[in-house]
Amino acid sequence: MFADYRVPQILHHLKILIYPPSLLALLESGHYFEHGSKEEVSIRAASIVAVERVRDEILALRHQDKEIAGTATTVGECGVDVPVSSVLIDFYLWDAAKRIEESEETVVPTHRTRSIWY
C-alpha cells in the first residue's frame, strides 16, 4: 500500500485502526507532525500492517469459499480469478475515504506532515 494520509483516516473510521486519545487530540487540533516523528511513523506503519492484515483476511475468506464450493479457484464477476493486492485495497480505501468526506460524515482529520513522500 501507499503510506499516505487518507488511508489511515479511513482505517480509523472503519475501526480497523484505533488511535489513542492523545493522538486523536493532536489530530483534531490540527497539529503538524514533523516528518519522521514517532507519531507520523507510527500512523504510517500501523496503516501498512492493517492493510496487510485486511489482505490476509480477504485471502483466508476466499480460501474458505473455495473449500466450501469445492472449486479450484474463486471466480469474480468477470469470469476470472481476481488477484487481491495491498495496492488494490489501498485504492479502494482511498476512494472510500473520499466518498465519506464528500458525504460530510464526521471523520477524524488526516495527519499533517510536510514531506516529499506524500
N, CA, C and O atoms as CSV, one atom per row, in Angstrom:
chain,resi,resn,atom,element,x,y,z
A,1,MET,N,N,0.842,-1.180,0.000
A,1,MET,CA,C,0.000,0.000,0.000
A,1,MET,C,C,0.875,1.227,0.000
A,1,MET,O,O,2.083,1.144,0.222
A,2,PHE,N,N,0.269,2.356,-0.247
A,2,PHE,CA,C,0.981,3.624,-0.212
A,2,PHE,C,C,0.710,4.268,1.149
A,2,PHE,O,O,-0.442,4.506,1.511
A,3,ALA,N,N,1.760,4.542,1.884
A,3,ALA,CA,C,1.606,5.060,3.254
A,3,ALA,C,C,1.296,6.550,3.218
A,3,ALA,O,O,2.141,7.376,3.564
A,4,ASP,N,N,0.091,6.886,2.802
A,4,ASP,CA,C,-0.284,8.283,2.660
A,4,ASP,C,C,-1.053,8.780,3.881
A,4,ASP,O,O,-0.942,8.207,4.965
A,5,TYR,N,N,-1.815,9.823,3.708
A,5,TYR,CA,C,-2.552,10.429,4.818
A,5,TYR,C,C,-4.017,10.006,4.848
A,5,TYR,O,O,-4.634,10.015,5.913
A,6,ARG,N,N,-4.578,9.640,3.714
A,6,ARG,CA,C,-6.004,9.359,3.623
A,6,ARG,C,C,-6.353,7.943,4.103
A,6,ARG,O,O,-7.392,7.740,4.731
A,7,VAL,N,N,-5.497,6.977,3.813
A,7,VAL,CA,C,-5.790,5.595,4.186
A,7,VAL,C,C,-5.859,5.416,5.707
A,7,VAL,O,O,-6.781,4.757,6.187
A,8,PRO,N,N,-4.917,5.976,6.487
A,8,PRO,CA,C,-5.076,5.845,7.942
A,8,PRO,C,C,-6.395,6.445,8.441
A,8,PRO,O,O,-7.009,5.932,9.377
A,9,GLN,N,N,-6.811,7.524,7.811
A,9,GLN,CA,C,-8.065,8.177,8.199
A,9,GLN,C,C,-9.245,7.218,8.033
A,9,GLN,O,O,-10.075,7.099,8.935
A,10,ILE,N,N,-9.327,6.535,6.889
A,10,ILE,CA,C,-10.455,5.633,6.662
A,10,ILE,C,C,-10.304,4.354,7.497
A,10,ILE,O,O,-11.299,3.782,7.940
A,11,LEU,N,N,-9.072,3.910,7.709
A,11,LEU,CA,C,-8.877,2.748,8.571
A,11,LEU,C,C,-9.358,3.040,9.986
A,11,LEU,O,O,-9.933,2.171,10.642
A,12,HIS,N,N,-9.125,4.251,10.452
A,12,HIS,CA,C,-9.628,4.641,11.779
A,12,HIS,C,C,-11.155,4.717,11.754
A,12,HIS,O,O,-11.820,4.242,12.675
A,13,HIS,N,N,-11.697,5.308,10.715
A,13,HIS,CA,C,-13.151,5.442,10.595
A,13,HIS,C,C,-13.831,4.069,10.598
A,13,HIS,O,O,-14.910,3.908,11.167
A,14,LEU,N,N,-13.199,3.090,9.964
A,14,LEU,CA,C,-13.749,1.737,9.894
A,14,LEU,C,C,-13.429,0.905,11.136
A,14,LEU,O,O,-13.787,-0.270,11.219
A,15,LYS,N,N,-12.756,1.524,12.092
A,15,LYS,CA,C,-12.377,0.871,13.357
A,15,LYS,C,C,-11.388,-0.278,13.147
A,15,LYS,O,O,-11.344,-1.230,13.927
A,16,ILE,N,N,-10.610,-0.171,12.096
A,16,ILE,CA,C,-9.525,-1.118,11.862
A,16,ILE,C,C,-8.281,-0.633,12.598
A,16,ILE,O,O,-7.517,-1.435,13.136
A,17,LEU,N,N,-8.084,0.678,12.619
A,17,LEU,CA,C,-7.040,1.310,13.433
A,17,LEU,C,C,-7.725,2.069,14.562
A,17,LEU,O,O,-8.708,2.775,14.337
A,18,ILE,N,N,-7.215,1.925,15.747
A,18,ILE,CA,C,-7.745,2.653,16.898
A,18,ILE,C,C,-6.646,3.591,17.384
A,18,ILE,O,O,-5.570,3.146,17.784
A,19,TYR,N,N,-6.921,4.872,17.346
A,19,TYR,CA,C,-5.952,5.858,17.819
A,19,TYR,C,C,-6.127,6.091,19.312
A,19,TYR,O,O,-7.256,6.132,19.801
A,20,PRO,N,N,-5.023,6.243,20.044
A,20,PRO,CA,C,-5.152,6.597,21.459
A,20,PRO,C,C,-5.716,8.017,21.588
A,20,PRO,O,O,-5.549,8.832,20.681
A,21,PRO,N,N,-6.374,8.313,22.697
A,21,PRO,CA,C,-6.965,9.646,22.885
A,21,PRO,C,C,-5.960,10.791,22.700
A,21,PRO,O,O,-6.313,11.846,22.174
A,22,SER,N,N,-4.724,10.584,23.126
A,22,SER,CA,C,-3.720,11.650,22.986
A,22,SER,C,C,-3.446,11.958,21.512
A,22,SER,O,O,-3.271,13.123,21.154
A,23,LEU,N,N,-3.407,10.944,20.656
A,23,LEU,CA,C,-3.196,11.165,19.234
A,23,LEU,C,C,-4.428,11.797,18.602
A,23,LEU,O,O,-4.301,12.687,17.761
A,24,LEU,N,N,-5.602,11.356,18.990
A,24,LEU,CA,C,-6.839,11.951,18.477
A,24,LEU,C,C,-6.887,13.441,18.778
A,24,LEU,O,O,-7.271,14.242,17.926
A,25,ALA,N,N,-6.494,13.811,20.001
A,25,ALA,CA,C,-6.497,15.229,20.386
A,25,ALA,C,C,-5.549,16.023,19.500
A,25,ALA,O,O,-5.885,17.131,19.082
A,26,LEU,N,N,-4.379,15.484,19.207
A,26,LEU,CA,C,-3.423,16.179,18.339
A,26,LEU,C,C,-3.980,16.324,16.922
A,26,LEU,O,O,-3.871,17.391,16.317
A,27,LEU,N,N,-4.573,15.260,16.396
A,27,LEU,CA,C,-5.149,15.321,15.049
A,27,LEU,C,C,-6.268,16.351,14.980
A,27,LEU,O,O,-6.336,17.141,14.039
A,28,GLU,N,N,-7.133,16.338,15.969
A,28,GLU,CA,C,-8.274,17.252,15.960
A,28,GLU,C,C,-7.858,18.709,16.169
A,28,GLU,O,O,-8.592,19.619,15.785
A,29,SER,N,N,-6.701,18.936,16.767
A,29,SER,CA,C,-6.217,20.306,16.961
A,29,SER,C,C,-5.478,20.829,15.737
A,29,SER,O,O,-5.092,21.997,15.695
A,30,GLY,N,N,-5.276,19.952,14.720
A,30,GLY,CA,C,-4.555,20.377,13.524
A,30,GLY,C,C,-3.048,20.383,13.706
A,30,GLY,O,O,-2.329,21.045,12.958
A,31,HIS,N,N,-2.574,19.650,14.693
A,31,HIS,CA,C,-1.148,19.586,14.999
A,31,HIS,C,C,-0.347,19.179,13.768
A,31,HIS,O,O,-0.765,18.303,13.011
A,32,TYR,N,N,0.792,19.808,13.573
A,32,TYR,CA,C,1.709,19.472,12.491
A,32,TYR,C,C,2.731,18.476,13.016
A,32,TYR,O,O,3.445,18.778,13.973
A,33,PHE,N,N,2.815,17.297,12.411
A,33,PHE,CA,C,3.775,16.272,12.804
A,33,PHE,C,C,5.023,16.400,11.930
A,33,PHE,O,O,4.929,16.418,10.703
A,34,GLU,N,N,6.152,16.485,12.549
A,34,GLU,CA,C,7.407,16.523,11.800
A,34,GLU,C,C,7.578,15.219,11.028
A,34,GLU,O,O,7.229,14.143,11.514
A,35,HIS,N,N,8.119,15.333,9.816
A,35,HIS,CA,C,8.409,14.140,9.030
A,35,HIS,C,C,9.375,13.268,9.829
A,35,HIS,O,O,10.416,13.745,10.281
A,36,GLY,N,N,9.032,11.993,10.001
A,36,GLY,CA,C,9.868,11.067,10.746
A,36,GLY,C,C,9.603,11.055,12.237
A,36,GLY,O,O,10.263,10.329,12.981
A,37,SER,N,N,8.626,11.866,12.689
A,37,SER,CA,C,8.306,11.874,14.121
A,37,SER,C,C,7.718,10.525,14.524
A,37,SER,O,O,7.253,9.761,13.678
A,38,LYS,N,N,7.744,10.248,15.807
A,38,LYS,CA,C,7.215,8.984,16.332
A,38,LYS,C,C,5.762,8.800,15.897
A,38,LYS,O,O,5.374,7.709,15.480
A,39,GLU,N,N,4.964,9.853,15.990
A,39,GLU,CA,C,3.537,9.762,15.648
A,39,GLU,C,C,3.341,9.489,14.156
A,39,GLU,O,O,2.540,8.636,13.774
A,40,GLU,N,N,4.078,10.218,13.320
A,40,GLU,CA,C,3.909,10.047,11.878
A,40,GLU,C,C,4.323,8.647,11.450
A,40,GLU,O,O,3.613,7.995,10.684
A,41,VAL,N,N,5.458,8.185,11.937
A,41,VAL,CA,C,5.935,6.853,11.580
A,41,VAL,C,C,4.970,5.784,12.111
A,41,VAL,O,O,4.710,4.789,11.436
A,42,SER,N,N,4.450,5.993,13.303
A,42,SER,CA,C,3.502,5.023,13.880
A,42,SER,C,C,2.228,4.937,13.052
A,42,SER,O,O,1.735,3.841,12.785
A,43,ILE,N,N,1.695,6.077,12.647
A,43,ILE,CA,C,0.477,6.091,11.830
A,43,ILE,C,C,0.727,5.376,10.509
A,43,ILE,O,O,-0.076,4.543,10.091
A,44,ARG,N,N,1.821,5.694,9.860
A,44,ARG,CA,C,2.123,5.093,8.563
A,44,ARG,C,C,2.376,3.590,8.692
A,44,ARG,O,O,1.863,2.797,7.902
A,45,ALA,N,N,3.173,3.205,9.694
A,45,ALA,CA,C,3.489,1.781,9.879
A,45,ALA,C,C,2.235,0.978,10.238
A,45,ALA,O,O,2.018,-0.114,9.714
A,46,ALA,N,N,1.422,1.525,11.129
A,46,ALA,CA,C,0.193,0.826,11.531
A,46,ALA,C,C,-0.741,0.664,10.335
A,46,ALA,O,O,-1.432,-0.348,10.224
A,47,SER,N,N,-0.768,1.637,9.455
A,47,SER,CA,C,-1.612,1.556,8.258
A,47,SER,C,C,-1.143,0.438,7.342
A,47,SER,O,O,-1.958,-0.309,6.800
A,48,ILE,N,N,0.166,0.320,7.168
A,48,ILE,CA,C,0.713,-0.738,6.318
A,48,ILE,C,C,0.370,-2.105,6.904
A,48,ILE,O,O,-0.081,-2.997,6.186
A,49,VAL,N,N,0.582,-2.264,8.192
A,49,VAL,CA,C,0.272,-3.537,8.856
A,49,VAL,C,C,-1.220,-3.839,8.748
A,49,VAL,O,O,-1.606,-4.974,8.469
A,50,ALA,N,N,-2.057,-2.828,8.966
A,50,ALA,CA,C,-3.510,-3.026,8.911
A,50,ALA,C,C,-3.953,-3.480,7.521
A,50,ALA,O,O,-4.763,-4.399,7.400
A,51,VAL,N,N,-3.436,-2.851,6.488
A,51,VAL,CA,C,-3.823,-3.234,5.123
A,51,VAL,C,C,-3.346,-4.649,4.818
A,51,VAL,O,O,-4.054,-5.408,4.156
A,52,GLU,N,N,-2.170,-5.010,5.284
A,52,GLU,CA,C,-1.693,-6.379,5.078
A,52,GLU,C,C,-2.592,-7.384,5.801
A,52,GLU,O,O,-2.852,-8.470,5.282
A,53,ARG,N,N,-3.059,-7.028,6.980
A,53,ARG,CA,C,-3.963,-7.932,7.719
A,53,ARG,C,C,-5.324,-8.020,7.032
A,53,ARG,O,O,-5.935,-9.088,7.009
A,54,VAL,N,N,-5.802,-6.914,6.478
A,54,VAL,CA,C,-7.054,-6.945,5.707
A,54,VAL,C,C,-6.870,-7.870,4.508
A,54,VAL,O,O,-7.739,-8.690,4.215
A,55,ARG,N,N,-5.741,-7.741,3.818
A,55,ARG,CA,C,-5.453,-8.603,2.671
A,55,ARG,C,C,-5.421,-10.073,3.100
A,55,ARG,O,O,-6.008,-10.927,2.435
A,56,ASP,N,N,-4.738,-10.366,4.207
A,56,ASP,CA,C,-4.682,-11.739,4.704
A,56,ASP,C,C,-6.075,-12.278,5.004
A,56,ASP,O,O,-6.375,-13.435,4.712
A,57,GLU,N,N,-6.913,-11.448,5.580
A,57,GLU,CA,C,-8.279,-11.883,5.911
A,57,GLU,C,C,-9.093,-12.135,4.645
A,57,GLU,O,O,-9.846,-13.106,4.574
A,58,ILE,N,N,-8.947,-11.275,3.659
A,58,ILE,CA,C,-9.644,-11.483,2.384
A,58,ILE,C,C,-9.199,-12.802,1.754
A,58,ILE,O,O,-10.026,-13.582,1.284
A,59,LEU,N,N,-7.898,-13.042,1.750
A,59,LEU,CA,C,-7.387,-14.291,1.171
A,59,LEU,C,C,-7.881,-15.502,1.946
A,59,LEU,O,O,-8.205,-16.528,1.347
A,60,ALA,N,N,-7.943,-15.400,3.268
A,60,ALA,CA,C,-8.450,-16.514,4.084
A,60,ALA,C,C,-9.918,-16.778,3.778
A,60,ALA,O,O,-10.330,-17.934,3.679
A,61,LEU,N,N,-10.713,-15.722,3.628
A,61,LEU,CA,C,-12.128,-15.891,3.300
A,61,LEU,C,C,-12.299,-16.495,1.910
A,61,LEU,O,O,-13.176,-17.332,1.696
A,62,ARG,N,N,-11.464,-16.073,0.972
A,62,ARG,CA,C,-11.535,-16.657,-0.373
A,62,ARG,C,C,-11.178,-18.141,-0.332
A,62,ARG,O,O,-11.792,-18.952,-1.026
A,63,HIS,N,N,-10.195,-18.488,0.475
A,63,HIS,CA,C,-9.798,-19.889,0.607
A,63,HIS,C,C,-10.948,-20.716,1.184
A,63,HIS,O,O,-11.217,-21.825,0.723
A,64,GLN,N,N,-11.623,-20.164,2.196
A,64,GLN,CA,C,-12.781,-20.854,2.780
A,64,GLN,C,C,-13.866,-21.055,1.727
A,64,GLN,O,O,-14.461,-22.129,1.638
A,65,ASP,N,N,-14.120,-20.015,0.929
A,65,ASP,CA,C,-15.135,-20.119,-0.121
A,65,ASP,C,C,-14.779,-21.230,-1.112
A,65,ASP,O,O,-15.649,-21.982,-1.550
A,66,LYS,N,N,-13.496,-21.326,-1.460
A,66,LYS,CA,C,-13.062,-22.362,-2.397
A,66,LYS,C,C,-13.293,-23.749,-1.806
A,66,LYS,O,O,-13.750,-24.657,-2.499
A,67,GLU,N,N,-12.976,-23.907,-0.526
A,67,GLU,CA,C,-13.161,-25.213,0.122
A,67,GLU,C,C,-14.635,-25.590,0.196
A,67,GLU,O,O,-14.998,-26.745,-0.027
A,68,ILE,N,N,-15.480,-24.618,0.508
A,68,ILE,CA,C,-16.918,-24.879,0.607
A,68,ILE,C,C,-17.492,-25.229,-0.758
A,68,ILE,O,O,-18.291,-26.156,-0.891
A,69,ALA,N,N,-17.071,-24.472,-1.773
A,69,ALA,CA,C,-17.601,-24.700,-3.116
A,69,ALA,C,C,-16.974,-25.917,-3.785
A,69,ALA,O,O,-17.527,-26.468,-4.736
A,70,GLY,N,N,-15.800,-26.335,-3.272
A,70,GLY,CA,C,-15.125,-27.475,-3.873
A,70,GLY,C,C,-14.518,-27.162,-5.220
A,70,GLY,O,O,-14.313,-28.058,-6.039
A,71,THR,N,N,-14.228,-25.889,-5.453
A,71,THR,CA,C,-13.638,-25.488,-6.730
A,71,THR,C,C,-12.173,-25.151,-6.547
A,71,THR,O,O,-11.706,-24.929,-5.430
A,72,ALA,N,N,-11.463,-25.118,-7.648
A,72,ALA,CA,C,-10.027,-24.831,-7.604
A,72,ALA,C,C,-9.751,-23.332,-7.489
A,72,ALA,O,O,-8.723,-22.926,-6.946
A,73,THR,N,N,-10.663,-22.517,-7.998
A,73,THR,CA,C,-10.430,-21.063,-7.954
A,73,THR,C,C,-11.721,-20.343,-7.619
A,73,THR,O,O,-12.818,-20.870,-7.801
A,74,THR,N,N,-11.565,-19.135,-7.129
A,74,THR,CA,C,-12.716,-18.270,-6.914
A,74,THR,C,C,-12.832,-17.378,-8.134
A,74,THR,O,O,-11.867,-16.716,-8.516
A,75,VAL,N,N,-13.981,-17.355,-8.737
A,75,VAL,CA,C,-14.170,-16.607,-9.971
A,75,VAL,C,C,-14.916,-15.317,-9.670
A,75,VAL,O,O,-15.958,-15.325,-9.013
A,76,GLY,N,N,-14.370,-14.205,-10.158
A,76,GLY,CA,C,-15.005,-12.907,-9.985
A,76,GLY,C,C,-16.119,-12.703,-10.994
A,76,GLY,O,O,-16.412,-13.586,-11.800
A,77,GLU,N,N,-16.737,-11.530,-10.944
A,77,GLU,CA,C,-17.855,-11.226,-11.850
A,77,GLU,C,C,-17.449,-11.315,-13.308
A,77,GLU,O,O,-18.267,-11.661,-14.160
A,78,CYS,N,N,-16.184,-11.005,-13.606
A,78,CYS,CA,C,-15.736,-11.006,-14.997
A,78,CYS,C,C,-15.377,-12.406,-15.487
A,78,CYS,O,O,-14.982,-12.570,-16.641
A,79,GLY,N,N,-15.510,-13.424,-14.621
A,79,GLY,CA,C,-15.268,-14.785,-15.038
A,79,GLY,C,C,-13.827,-15.252,-14.876
A,79,GLY,O,O,-13.471,-16.334,-15.342
A,80,VAL,N,N,-12.993,-14.442,-14.215
A,80,VAL,CA,C,-11.604,-14.838,-13.974
A,80,VAL,C,C,-11.286,-14.689,-12.496
A,80,VAL,O,O,-11.952,-13.939,-11.782
A,81,ASP,N,N,-10.272,-15.401,-12.042
A,81,ASP,CA,C,-9.830,-15.289,-10.661
A,81,ASP,C,C,-9.209,-13.898,-10.489
A,81,ASP,O,O,-8.265,-13.551,-11.199
A,82,VAL,N,N,-9.724,-13.117,-9.570
A,82,VAL,CA,C,-9.277,-11.741,-9.377
A,82,VAL,C,C,-8.246,-11.720,-8.251
A,82,VAL,O,O,-8.555,-12.104,-7.123
A,83,PRO,N,N,-7.012,-11.270,-8.549
A,83,PRO,CA,C,-6.000,-11.225,-7.501
A,83,PRO,C,C,-6.316,-10.142,-6.466
A,83,PRO,O,O,-6.968,-9.143,-6.771
A,84,VAL,N,N,-5.849,-10.357,-5.259
A,84,VAL,CA,C,-6.029,-9.381,-4.181
A,84,VAL,C,C,-4.644,-8.868,-3.816
A,84,VAL,O,O,-3.775,-9.642,-3.413
A,85,SER,N,N,-4.443,-7.573,-3.957
A,85,SER,CA,C,-3.157,-6.993,-3.589
A,85,SER,C,C,-3.375,-5.831,-2.630
A,85,SER,O,O,-4.460,-5.253,-2.560
A,86,SER,N,N,-2.333,-5.507,-1.904
A,86,SER,CA,C,-2.396,-4.373,-0.979
A,86,SER,C,C,-2.633,-3.074,-1.723
A,86,SER,O,O,-3.282,-2.166,-1.202
A,87,VAL,N,N,-2.118,-2.978,-2.923
A,87,VAL,CA,C,-2.318,-1.766,-3.723
A,87,VAL,C,C,-3.802,-1.594,-4.071
A,87,VAL,O,O,-4.335,-0.488,-3.983
A,88,LEU,N,N,-4.463,-2.681,-4.462
A,88,LEU,CA,C,-5.894,-2.592,-4.776
A,88,LEU,C,C,-6.705,-2.234,-3.542
A,88,LEU,O,O,-7.656,-1.457,-3.629
A,89,ILE,N,N,-6.341,-2.790,-2.399
A,89,ILE,CA,C,-7.027,-2.445,-1.152
A,89,ILE,C,C,-6.815,-0.978,-0.840
A,89,ILE,O,O,-7.750,-0.288,-0.433
A,90,ASP,N,N,-5.590,-0.490,-1.027
A,90,ASP,CA,C,-5.281,0.928,-0.819
A,90,ASP,C,C,-6.175,1.799,-1.698
A,90,ASP,O,O,-6.777,2.756,-1.212
A,91,PHE,N,N,-6.264,1.475,-2.982
A,91,PHE,CA,C,-7.105,2.254,-3.902
A,91,PHE,C,C,-8.551,2.267,-3.427
A,91,PHE,O,O,-9.197,3.314,-3.423
A,92,TYR,N,N,-9.058,1.109,-3.028
A,92,TYR,CA,C,-10.433,1.020,-2.548
A,92,TYR,C,C,-10.631,1.894,-1.309
A,92,TYR,O,O,-11.600,2.647,-1.221
A,93,LEU,N,N,-9.705,1.787,-0.354
A,93,LEU,CA,C,-9.829,2.571,0.883
A,93,LEU,C,C,-9.733,4.059,0.603
A,93,LEU,O,O,-10.475,4.847,1.190
A,94,TRP,N,N,-8.833,4.454,-0.282
A,94,TRP,CA,C,-8.672,5.875,-0.617
A,94,TRP,C,C,-9.971,6.406,-1.229
A,94,TRP,O,O,-10.440,7.484,-0.864
A,95,ASP,N,N,-10.544,5.645,-2.159
A,95,ASP,CA,C,-11.814,6.057,-2.767
A,95,ASP,C,C,-12.933,6.110,-1.729
A,95,ASP,O,O,-13.763,7.019,-1.759
A,96,ALA,N,N,-12.961,5.151,-0.821
A,96,ALA,CA,C,-13.980,5.145,0.233
A,96,ALA,C,C,-13.833,6.375,1.124
A,96,ALA,O,O,-14.831,6.979,1.515
A,97,ALA,N,N,-12.609,6.744,1.444
A,97,ALA,CA,C,-12.371,7.936,2.267
A,97,ALA,C,C,-12.879,9.193,1.565
A,97,ALA,O,O,-13.465,10.067,2.203
A,98,LYS,N,N,-12.659,9.285,0.268
A,98,LYS,CA,C,-13.143,10.449,-0.489
A,98,LYS,C,C,-14.673,10.480,-0.503
A,98,LYS,O,O,-15.273,11.546,-0.365
A,99,ARG,N,N,-15.305,9.316,-0.669
A,99,ARG,CA,C,-16.773,9.273,-0.667
A,99,ARG,C,C,-17.324,9.699,0.688
A,99,ARG,O,O,-18.301,10.444,0.753
A,100,ILE,N,N,-16.710,9.237,1.758
A,100,ILE,CA,C,-17.170,9.615,3.094
A,100,ILE,C,C,-16.973,11.107,3.316
A,100,ILE,O,O,-17.838,11.775,3.883
A,101,GLU,N,N,-15.843,11.628,2.871
A,101,GLU,CA,C,-15.580,13.062,3.001
A,101,GLU,C,C,-16.645,13.876,2.250
A,101,GLU,O,O,-17.138,14.880,2.763
A,102,GLU,N,N,-16.990,13.446,1.056
A,102,GLU,CA,C,-17.992,14.144,0.255
A,102,GLU,C,C,-19.379,14.054,0.871
A,102,GLU,O,O,-20.210,14.937,0.658
A,103,SER,N,N,-19.638,12.998,1.631
A,103,SER,CA,C,-20.943,12.844,2.267
A,103,SER,C,C,-21.067,13.703,3.520
A,103,SER,O,O,-22.131,13.777,4.134
A,104,GLU,N,N,-19.973,14.345,3.888
A,104,GLU,CA,C,-19.913,15.211,5.065
A,104,GLU,C,C,-20.089,14.443,6.365
A,104,GLU,O,O,-20.434,15.021,7.396
A,105,GLU,N,N,-19.850,13.140,6.310
A,105,GLU,CA,C,-19.846,12.330,7.524
A,105,GLU,C,C,-18.627,12.741,8.357
A,105,GLU,O,O,-17.577,13.066,7.803
A,106,THR,N,N,-18.765,12.727,9.657
A,106,THR,CA,C,-17.675,13.155,10.529
A,106,THR,C,C,-16.588,12.090,10.585
A,106,THR,O,O,-16.849,10.929,10.900
A,107,VAL,N,N,-15.375,12.505,10.275
A,107,VAL,CA,C,-14.212,11.636,10.373
A,107,VAL,C,C,-13.098,12.395,11.079
A,107,VAL,O,O,-13.084,13.626,11.087
A,108,VAL,N,N,-12.174,11.662,11.665
A,108,VAL,CA,C,-11.033,12.288,12.301
A,108,VAL,C,C,-10.194,12.949,11.202
A,108,VAL,O,O,-10.078,12.392,10.111
A,109,PRO,N,N,-9.611,14.114,11.463
A,109,PRO,CA,C,-8.768,14.747,10.441
A,109,PRO,C,C,-7.559,13.882,10.084
A,109,PRO,O,O,-7.116,13.054,10.880
A,110,THR,N,N,-7.044,14.084,8.896
A,110,THR,CA,C,-5.825,13.383,8.494
A,110,THR,C,C,-4.643,13.958,9.266
A,110,THR,O,O,-4.708,15.079,9.769
A,111,HIS,N,N,-3.568,13.187,9.356
A,111,HIS,CA,C,-2.367,13.719,9.990
A,111,HIS,C,C,-1.679,14.668,9.021
A,111,HIS,O,O,-1.670,14.452,7.809
A,112,ARG,N,N,-1.107,15.720,9.582
A,112,ARG,CA,C,-0.481,16.760,8.774
A,112,ARG,C,C,1.034,16.651,8.907
A,112,ARG,O,O,1.591,16.835,9.989
A,113,THR,N,N,1.690,16.349,7.785
A,113,THR,CA,C,3.144,16.215,7.735
A,113,THR,C,C,3.616,16.740,6.392
A,113,THR,O,O,3.110,16.333,5.347
A,114,ARG,N,N,4.575,17.630,6.420
A,114,ARG,CA,C,5.153,18.112,5.171
A,114,ARG,C,C,6.282,17.164,4.771
A,114,ARG,O,O,7.228,16.939,5.526
A,115,SER,N,N,6.152,16.610,3.554
A,115,SER,CA,C,7.114,15.621,3.112
A,115,SER,C,C,7.016,15.480,1.604
A,115,SER,O,O,5.958,15.726,1.024
A,116,ILE,N,N,8.090,15.093,0.975
A,116,ILE,CA,C,8.042,14.815,-0.465
A,116,ILE,C,C,7.433,13.443,-0.745
A,116,ILE,O,O,7.197,13.095,-1.903
A,117,TRP,N,N,7.177,12.663,0.307
A,117,TRP,CA,C,6.708,11.295,0.150
A,117,TRP,C,C,5.200,11.170,0.101
A,117,TRP,O,O,4.689,10.068,-0.098
A,118,TYR,N,N,4.473,12.253,0.273
A,118,TYR,CA,C,3.001,12.186,0.211
A,118,TYR,C,C,2.517,12.759,-1.083
A,118,TYR,O,O,1.312,12.796,-1.330
